[in-house]
Amino acid sequence: MADHGFTTGFATARTATMAAALPATIGLAAASWVVAVWQMRGMDMGVATSLGSFAFFIAVWVAMMAAMMLPGAAPAVLRRAHASGRVRAVPLFIGSYLAVWALVGVAVYALYRPHGPVAAGVVTVAAGVYELTPLKRYFRQRCRDSGRSGFGFGLCCVGSSIGLMAMLVALGVMSVTWMAVIAVLVLAQKLLPPRVAIDVPLALAIIGLGVVIIAAPSAVPGLTPPM
């Protein structure tokens, strides 16, 4: 009887945790979009964008990552909530997941410099090539399947999305438009299984965009600040 009561109580707690996990994750992502767009207002200068102070950039970056990455992370959050059955497991998972992306932001701040269209085009071509590599396929699958810890899940998702994120940084790190485009691609890759008929044309389109940026940067709106 005692064991039955414990099992029933655990099942009830797990159900309540899962019921709260999805709206909490999506709600945090939605709030982060509002914060990120507000923080980025007036900052987009295309390839010439300046990051500002470290504290400002990290605040913006974490809001961006929460907005862009949490919708696609929702299935992993639900798996963690189901496995644990504890409410505190959800914020711990999300917090450690975002901590990985915060570390990526630190690296971006250390390495980033305002640059020109050629550099942006080269990074975009490299991002497209990365989409075709076995390493990308490995991390994409791991990002879809893993979820035992937020930190491990975050590392896999960084490996999966690093090319797309480098592309965002190169084209306009404070661009809401590019942020939205990359967010859609990241979400689709997290939720949908790999398909050659979709993934290869997408990679080739990214490579083609990079070539256009190098050859005719004026053809890409918002890439360079108005004279």
Helices and strands as residue ranges (DSSP letters): H 2-40, G 46-48, H 54-84, H 89-111, H 117-130, H 134-145, H 150-172, H 176-191, H 196-215, G 217-219
